[in-house]
C-alpha cells in the first residue's frame, strides 16, 4: 500500500504517561505518536482553515460529485459537534473523586486552542478508491502555545485526522469548557491494512436506515473504512429493484422493511462523507431461495425439507444453472442496481458460500449433484456475473468456497473473502489472490450466544446445552489477538492480505442489540488493522495497555449515541490502570 507521509518518518512510537491515561487514543497512532503533559482548552469559536482559506462548516453528507473541500467541511462540523455537544466528563476514567486533579483550573491563565489549520495537498476526492489505492495517512500537531495543524494528501486522510483531533478533548465538569491534557502532540499516522470493515446481514433480520448509518458512524470513529451490506438471503429480499418490483413486493418481510433506491443512495452518501465505503452483496447462486416467492421457475430446492440436506439453514433454495431465464433475470437485476451504486463504491460482492450440490438434483437443466458436472456450469455462471460487474466499473468479491471448494478460476481483480479459518487466508494469498480475513474463530460477532434453532423433546437431550456452531463468544480480547497476516513472512503473500472484516450475521441480532454486539468489539479489530498487531517494541500489543484506552473509547461511543457495551466494571476504569484488573501470575 502507498503512504504519503508529509513529515519525516520516525520509526519509534513514544508515549507519555498522560497519553496512556486521559490522553489515550483509539486506534493508537503509528508510526509516530509523542505527547506531553500540558493542558489546553479549545475555543467554541475556533477558526478552521483549509489551505489558508477560512472553512465554512457544512452538514452536507456528500454526493457522487462532492469535492474534497466539501468532505472536509462536513467532517469539521462533525468533529466540532463531537467535541462540544457529544462529549463527556471523564470521572469514570480517573481515581475515585480525583477528577479535579486531572482537570485544568479555569482561572484565566490556561492557553486555548483558537485555530486549526488544515492542509490538503490533493484536490481529488478519494472516497471511491480500490483498497490498494486509498491514502488515509495524516499528520497532526498541537503545540503548547495552542497552535493546531492537520495535514494530509487526501480528504479521507483529513477525516481520519479530524477523528483523532476530536478524541483529544473532554468536557469540563463545570459544563462550560473543553480541554485536552497532553500537549504538545505530534502524530504521524497511517493504517497498516487498507481494508478494515464490518459485514452487516440485513436479510435474516431487517435494520432500518438509521441503524445502518449509526453503524457507519461507529466505523468512522474506529478509523474503519468498509461496510459490507449482505442485503439479501434466502429468508428475505428487502432491496427494492424498480425493474423487478416483485422481488421486494413478495420477498420482503413487510413493505415497511424495504430499502428504496433513495435509501441506498442515502446510506452510501452517508458513508462517503465519513470515509466509509458502503458496498453490497447479493449472494448467489445459493442463499437466494427467496427469489422463488416472486419467480419460482428460477430457483430449485426452495424450502426443501429437511433443510439440513439441502442448505446450511432454512429456507433452502438456489438459482438454476445453465438456464437462460436465470441469466436474463440477473442481467435485468444488475442493469438496474449496479449503475446506482457504482458512483459511490468500487466493489460488488457476488457471494458464493455454502452452495449445496444436492439442490441440483432438482434442476431439470442439470439433474446432478456431481461436482464434476456442476463445476463448469458454476464457472460459466461466475464468469458471466463478474463480466457484468466489471462492465459497471466495479471489482467483484466472492466468498472463499468459490475458489477453494469449487475450483472456479477468477480474475486477478477479484477479492476473496475467507471465513473458514485455519490457514485459508495465507493459502489463498500465497496462491496470488487478494484476500480479506473474516475468520469465524475471531471475527464472527454474533457467535457464542446459543442456538436460534429449537428442538423437540425427543431431540433436545442430544443437543443440550444448545450451543451455537461457532461459539464461544468472541470477546474483545480474542478479537484483539488476531492479525490476518500473522506468521506470514513472504512479502508478496503479505501484500495480498488486504485486511479484515468482522461479521454480524443477524439470526439473533436486530435493532435492539446491534450496537451492544458490534461495539466496542469491532473497534478492537479496528486498532489491530490500523495500528498493527505489534507495538513499537516489536511485541504483541498488550491488553493491559489497550483496556484503559478501549474503556475511554467506549465512553466516547456512548456519548456520541452508540449503545456500546462496557468491557469492564467501573472499579477497573476508575483505576485507569488495567493492571488492577489483570489476571495475576
N, C-alpha and C positions, 0 to 999 in steps of 0.2 A: 504494500500500500504506500501511497505517496504522502509525505507530511511536509507542509510548507511552514516551518517554524521561523518566525520573523526575528528571533533573537538567538544568540549563540546557544547551542545545546549543552547543558550541564548534565552529566550522567548521574550524579548523585542526587538523591532526594533528601532534603533536610527538613526536619520537623522540630519545632519547639514544643515545650510543654503545653502552651496555650493552644497550639494547633491540634493537639490531641484532646483538648477539653472543649470549651465553648467555640473554639476556632475550627473544629473538625469539619471536613467537607466529605460529601459522598456524591460520586466516587472520588477517591483520593487522587489529586492531580499527579501526573507524571509526564515527562521525566523530571521536572523541576517544581518544587514547592518549598519556599522558605517563608518564614513569618516571624514576627516579633511579639512584643507584649504590650504595645501601646493601644489604648482605647481611643476610638474616634466616633463621633456622631455622624449622621448623614442628614442633610437638609431635605425637607419635603419639597423645597423649591430647587432641587438640584438641576443644574443645567447640563443637558446631554447634547453633545455634538457628534456628527458623523462626518469624517474627513474635513473637519474645521467648520462645517456649517451647522447652525442650530437645528436640532432634530425635533420635529413636531410629532409627539407620540400619537399612535394610531391603534385602534382596536380592529383594524382590517384583518380578517382571517386569511386573506390571500386568494389568489386565483391562478389559473394556468399561465397568465401573463404577468404575474406580480413581479415587481422589481426587487432587487436586493435591498434597496433603501426602505421599501415598504415592509419587507420581512423584518428588518432591523427595528424599524419604528414600532411595529406591533410587539416585537419582543421586548423592547424597552418598557412599553406600557405594562406588560405582564410582570416584568421583573420588579418594577417600582410598586405595582399593586401587591406583589408577594412580600415586599419589604414593609410597606406602610399599612396594608389592610389585611393581609393574610399571614401575619407573623405571630409570634408567641413569646410570652415571658418565660425564660428557661429555668424556673425554680426547681424543676424536677431533674435538672442535669448538673446541679452543684450540691455540695454537702448541705444537709438539713439546716434551714434557717440561715444560710450563709450567702444568700443571693446578693446582699448589699456589698459584700466583699468583692464580688465579681463585676457588678455593675459600675459604670463610671458615675461619679458625682456630677450632678447637673448644676455646677457652680459658676458657669460662665467662662471658665478658663479652658475647657476642653475644645480641641480643634474639631471642626465639622467638615465633612466632605461636601463641597458645594458644586462640584462639576465632575462629569465623566466624559472623557474624550475617547471616542471610538474611531479606529482607523480600519477601513475596509479596503484591501488592496486589489480586489477584483469586483467588477460591476456585474458579473454573471450570477444569475440566480443558480443555486446549487441544490435545489430541492428535488431534482429528478435525476440523480446520478445512478449509475450501476455501482454495486458495492465497492469495487476496487477504485472507483474514481472519486469517491466522496472525500472531501477535505474538511475535517472538523476541528483542526488544531486552532489554538488561540493562545495569546499571551495577555496576562492581566497583572497590573502593578497598582499598589496603593501605598503612597508614601506617608510618613509620619506627619507631613505637612498637610495631608488631606487631598493630595492630587491622585486621581484615579484614571488609569489609561487601560483601554482594551483594544487589542489589535488582532486581526485575523485575515486570512486570504479569502474567506468566503462568508456569506451571510449565515450559513449553518454554523460555522465556527464562532461567529459573533453570538449566536443564540446559546451555544454551549458556554461561552464565557459569561454571558449575562446570567445564566443559571448559577454559575459559580459565584458571581458577584452578589446575587440575591441571598445565597446561603451564608454569606459572611455576617449577616446582620440579625439582631434580636430586638424585640420590643422591650423598652424600659418599663419597669414595674410602675412607674409614675403614670404611664399611659400617654406621655407627651414627648417621647424621644425614642430614637432607634440608634443602635450602636454596634460596633464590632470591637473585638478585644485583642487583635493580633497584628496590628500594623508594626512595621512595614511588611508588605506582602509582595512576593514575586512568584508568579506562576507561569510556567510554560507547559502546556498541556495538550495531549493528543491521544486518541484511542489506540489500544493495542489491536483490536479486531474491528473491521469495518461493518460487521453485521451483528447487531445487538437487539434482540427483539422478543416479542411475545406473540403467541398464536391464541386467538380467541375464537371458540366454536360458538357460532350464533344459530346453529341448526337444532341441536338437541334441546336447548332452552334459548329463548329469544332474549336479546338485550336491546333495550331502547337506545336511540342515538345518543342520548345524554350519557349512558353508561360507557359507550364506546369512546366518546370524547373525553370522559374522565380518565379512561384507561390511557388514552394518548397523553393526557396531562402527566400521569404517573411515569410514563415512558420518558417524556421530555425532562422531567425533574431528575430522573435517574440517568440522564445522558444516554438513553437507548433510542434507537432510530428506526425500528421496524415494527409495524403492527400487521400481522398476517391474519386476515379475517377468513376463517373457514366458514363460508357464508351459507353453504347448503350441505345436506347429507340425506340419507335415506329417510330420516324422520320428518323433515320439513324443508320447504323451499320458500324462504322469506324474502327472496330477491325478486322485485318487480322487473320483468322484461317486457317492455311495451309491445314488441313484435310477437311475443309468445305469452299473452296475458293469462292463459290458463295455468301456467306453471305456478304462479303465486296465488291465483284465484282458487285453485284446488289443492295446492301443496303447502300453503302457509297454515299454521295452526289456527289463525284467525286473521281477518283482514286488518285488524289493528296491529298485527305483528308482521309488517311488510316494510322493507326498505325501498322507498321510491328512488328513481334516478336523482331527484333533488337531495334525498338523504345521503346517497352515496357520494355525490359531489361535495356536500357539506362536510361529511366525515373526512374526505381526502383533503379538502382545502384546510380544514382544521389541523390536520397533520402537517401539511406543508408549512403552515405558519409556525409550527413548533419543531420543525426539523425532523419529523417522523414520517417515513414513507409508509403509507397505508396501501397494501396490496391484497388481492382477493384470491380465494381458491374455490373452484367448483370441482369437487372430487369426482374422478371418473377413471375407468368405466365402472368400478364398484362404488359402493357408498352413495348410490344415486337412485335407489328404488322409488323414491317419492315421485319421480317423473312419471311413474305408472299411474298416478292419480289423474294426470292430465292426458298422457299419451301412453296408454297401456301396451300398444304394439311395439314400443321402442325398448322395453325392458324385459328381462327374463328373471324368473325366480322371485318376483315381487311378493313379499310377505310369506314366503315359503316356510313351512314348519317341518321338523324342529329347526329353529334358526341356527342352532349350533352346527348343522350340516352344511349350511349354505352361506353363512356370513358370520362376522365377529359379534354382531349384536342386532336385535330386531329393529325395524323390519329389513329383511334382505332385499336384494334387487340390484341388477347390474345392466348396463347398456348392452344391447346386442352388438356383436362384432360382425364385420363383413356385411353390413346392412346399409343400403343406400339411403333408406329413410332416416336412419340414425345420423348419417353424415349430413343430410340436408338439414335436419334439426339442429345439429351442432353448428353448421355453417350460419344458420339464421341467428342462433344464440350468440355466437361470438361476433357476428357482424353488428349486433345490437349493443352488446355490453362492452367489448374491448375499446372501441373508439371513445367511449365516455370516460373510461378510467385511465386511458393511456396518457392524457396530459399531465397526470399527477404522480405517476409511478413508472418504473422501468420493468416491472415484474408481473407475471401471472402464473398461478400455481394450478397445475392440472391434476394434482393428487396422484392416485395410482397405488395406494396402500391396500393391503388385505383383500386383494381380488381373489375370489374363491372359484376355482376351476369347476366345481360341481354345478355352478349355476348354468354352465353352457351345455349341460346335458338337455336343457330345456330350450335351447336356442335352435330353431329349425334350420338356421343357416350354418350351424356348426355341429350340433348333436354329438359333442365330445367333451370329455374332461381331461383329455390327454394334453399335457403341456407342449408336446411336440407339434400338435395341431394348433393350439392356441397361441403359441409364441409368435409365429409370423403374422397372425391376424392382429395381435396386440402391437407388434412393431409397426404395421401399417397404420393402425389407429393413432398411436403416439406421433408418428411422423406427420400425419395429416393435421392433427391439432396443433402441434408445435409450429408447423408452417403458418397456420392461421395466426398464431400468437406473434411470430416474428413479423409477419406482414403488417401487424398492428403496431410495430415498433417496440415490442416488449420482449423480455427474456423469459423463457419458460423455467418453471421449477417442477420437480417431481418428488414424491416420497421414494425412499431408497429401494423398495421392493421392485420397482420398475427395472432397476439395474441388477440388483443382487439376486432376486428370485426369478425374474422373467427374462433376464439377459437381453433386455432391449438396448440397442445401440442408440445413444443420444448425442446431440451436438455438444460442441465444446462450450457453448453459451448457456447450457442448461445447468442450473444449480440443483444439487441433490440434497434433500432434507433427510437426515438419518435419525432414527428414533430407537432402534433395536438394541443399542448398547454394544458391549464387548469392544472389539477393535474395528467396528464398522466404519467409523469416521476416518480413522487412519488408513484403512484398506481402500476406501473409496478415493481418498485424497491421493494416496500413492499410485492409484490407477489413472490419475490425471483429471479426476472430476473435481469441480468446485463443490464444496460441502458446507452445510450448516448443521450444527450439532443440536439435536433435541433429545438426547439420551434420556429415556424414560426413568432410568435409575436415579437421575439427578434433577431433571427439568420438567417432569410432569407434576404440576402443582395441584391437580385435582386428586392425586392418589393418597391412599392411606386413611380414608375416612369410611371404609366399609362399602359393601355392595349396594347397587341400585336394583339388582335382581332380587326377587322374592322366591321363597321355596315353600313347597307343600310340606306338610308334617312328615310324610314318609321319606322326603329327601333332605330335610333340614339337618338331621344328625350328621350326614356325610359331609356337609359343607360348613358346619359350625367351626369357628365363630364368625363366619360370613365376611371375612376379609376380602378386599378387592384384589385384583390380579397384580397390581403394581405397587402395593404397599411395601414398606411403611411410608408415612408422611415424609415429604421432602422438606426437612427443616431448613431454616436459613443457613445453618452451619453446613449442612450437607450440600446445599446449592452452592455455597461459597467455596467449598472444597474442590469444585470441578473446573478443570481447564480443558476446553475442547482439543487442544494440541498437546496435552501432557504426554511426555515421553517421545514426542516426535522430534527428531534431530535433523532429518533431511530438509534442506531449505525449500526445495521445490514442493515437497509434500506439505510442509507447514504453510506455505503461501496459498495452497488450495483450500485450507480450512478457513473459511471466511468469518466464522464466529458461531454464535449460538442463538437459539430461540426457545424460550420456555413455553410450555403448552398448558392451556386452560380448556380441557375438554369439559363439556358443560352438562353431562348427565345429571350431576348433582350440584350444579352452580347456576345461579340466576342473579338478578339484580341485588338480592338481599345479602348475598355473601361474596359477591365478586371481589370487592375491594379487599376484604379481610383475607381472602385466599391468595390474592395476587401480591399484595404489598405488606411488608417490605421484602418478601422473599425474592420477588423478581429483581428488586434493587440489589440484592446480594449478588446475583449473577451479573447485574449491570456493572458493579465495580470490577469484578474479575475480567469481564470482557472489555472494559475501558482501560483499567489500570494494569491489568496483567495479574497472573497468579503469584508472581514473585515480588517481594518488596525490594527496596534499594540495596539490601544486604545479600540478595540472592536467595533468601529463604521464602518458603510459602507464607503468604500473608496470614497473620495471626488473628484468631477470634478475639483474643484479649485486646488487641488494638482496634479491631473492627467494631466490637459490640458497643462501646460508648458512642462512636460515630453513627452507627446504624440506629441506636436509640434516639439520638439527636435528629437524624434524618426522618425517622418515623414521626417525630413530633412536627416536623415541617410538613410532611404529607397530610397529617390530620389538620393542621392549621390551614392548609390550602384546600381542604374539602374532600380528601380521600379517607375512607374508613379503614385505614391501615391497622393491622393487628400489632399489639405490643410484642416485643421479643423477650422481655424480662419484667420482673416486678419492679415497682418504683424504688424499693430499697437499693436495688442494683444501680438504677440510673442516678439516684442521689449520691452514690459514691463517686460517679463519673470516673470509675476506675474498675474495669471489668475483672481485675484480679480478686476483688472482694466477692465475686460470684463465680469464680473459676473453680473447676474441679481440682482438689488438692492431689498432690503426687502420692 
